[in-house]
Amino acid sequence: MVSSIDEAVLLLKKWWDEGTSVVAMLVPYSEPNSAVGLEAMVVCRLMGRITTIDDEHLSFKLGSDSSEDFMGFCIANCSIGYHQSPDLAPVLRPYMPSDLDSLIFISFPFGMSLALFATP
């Protein structure tokens, strides 16, 4: 279970070392269950691999396998949550594989969040 920034960085490093395919979804709410009753909405979704991790700045970059698209994030000062099925909010389900069993939810201080999961 991932509950701190240090644990999240360790999992990101594991995914990086293993070349795991990861999906990142930027969402407009601070907790998945805070979106109950809202329309399903994802601002941005990218599938790729972790290409860079900067321990000093607690940041990482996720790059697409099929294009030059990427997303970069600094997770210092963020809240980290770990959600398992069936705790995953229905508002995120349309954008996730049906056999997903968990995800990391990174809440930024400005209200947006990042849902990250390894593809099965």
C-alpha positions as a printed Julia matrix, in Angstrom:
120×3 Matrix{Float64}:
   0.0    0.0     0.0
   1.4    3.39   -1.03
   0.67   6.13    1.51
   3.59   8.57    1.31
   5.61  10.42   -1.29
   8.65   8.22   -0.52
   6.63   5.04   -1.12
   5.17   6.5    -4.32
   8.69   7.29   -5.58
   9.77   3.7    -4.79
   6.86   2.33   -6.83
   7.63   4.73   -9.71
  11.25   3.52   -9.63
  10.07  -0.1    -9.72
   7.91   0.66  -12.76
  10.85   2.51  -14.35
  13.32  -0.34  -13.72
  10.89  -2.95  -15.05
   9.81  -0.87  -18.07
   6.19  -1.24  -16.94
   3.5    0.35  -19.07
   1.73   2.99  -16.95
  -1.43   5.02  -17.46
  -1.62   8.55  -16.05
  -4.92  10.43  -15.86
  -5.09  14.07  -14.82
  -8.45  14.64  -13.13
 -10.17  17.82  -11.83
 -10.82  16.75   -8.24
  -8.75  16.07   -5.15
 -10.02  12.6    -4.25
 -11.67   9.98   -6.46
 -14.65   9.69   -4.14
 -15.08  13.48   -3.98
 -16.32  13.18   -7.55
 -19.35  11.05   -6.61
 -22.34  12.35   -8.52
 -20.14  14.16  -11.04
 -19.9   13.33  -14.69
 -16.93  11.14  -15.6
 -14.15  13.5   -16.62
 -10.46  13.13  -17.3
  -8.54  16.23  -18.42
  -5.67  14.27  -19.94
  -4.84  10.57  -20.27
  -1.48   9.16  -21.4
  -0.17   5.61  -21.54
   3.58   5.12  -21.64
   6.6    4.39  -19.48
   8.41   6.28  -16.74
  11.38   7.82  -18.55
  12.91  10.05  -15.87
  12.87  10.26  -12.09
  14.53  13.14  -10.24
  14.99  12.21   -6.57
  16.2   15.67   -5.6
  13.07  17.43   -6.85
  10.65  14.51   -6.39
   9.62  14.66  -10.01
   9.11  12.19  -12.82
   8.31  12.1   -16.51
   6.04   9.65  -18.3
   6.64   9.31  -22.04
   4.41   7.77  -24.68
   5.67   4.65  -26.48
   4.11   5.68  -29.79
   4.83   9.4   -30.02
   6.82  12.27  -28.56
   4.0   13.04  -26.08
   4.9   13.15  -22.41
   3.68  14.34  -19.01
   5.97  15.59  -16.26
   5.07  16.04  -12.6
   6.66  17.23   -9.38
   5.02  15.41   -6.47
   6.68  17.3    -3.6
   4.01  18.75   -1.26
   1.34  16.41   -2.66
  -1.0   14.06   -0.83
  -0.69  10.41   -1.81
  -3.55   7.93   -1.73
  -3.77   4.29   -2.68
  -7.12   2.96   -3.78
  -8.16  -0.62   -4.36
 -11.21  -2.06   -6.05
 -14.07  -1.69   -5.2
 -13.02   1.64   -3.58
 -12.32   3.17   -6.98
 -14.83   5.88   -7.72
 -17.27   5.12  -10.53
 -16.3    8.46  -12.13
 -12.86   6.99  -13.02
 -14.02   3.53  -14.14
 -14.8    4.39  -17.8
 -11.13   5.26  -18.3
  -9.58   2.21  -16.61
  -9.21  -1.45  -17.58
 -11.9   -3.68  -16.1
  -9.32  -5.91  -14.38
  -7.55  -3.04  -12.6
  -7.13  -3.75   -8.92
  -5.43  -0.6    -7.59
  -4.1    2.85   -8.37
  -2.02   5.61   -6.84
  -3.86   8.9    -6.48
  -1.61  11.97   -6.21
  -3.44  15.14   -5.12
  -1.71  18.41   -5.99
  -2.06  21.47   -3.74
  -3.94  23.35   -6.51
  -6.88  20.89   -6.59
  -6.08  18.69   -9.59
  -4.98  15.09   -9.12
  -3.11  12.4   -10.98
  -4.37   8.82  -11.05
  -1.56   6.38  -11.94
  -1.78   2.66  -12.54
   0.3   -0.04  -14.18
  -1.5   -1.76  -17.04
  -2.33  -5.42  -16.4
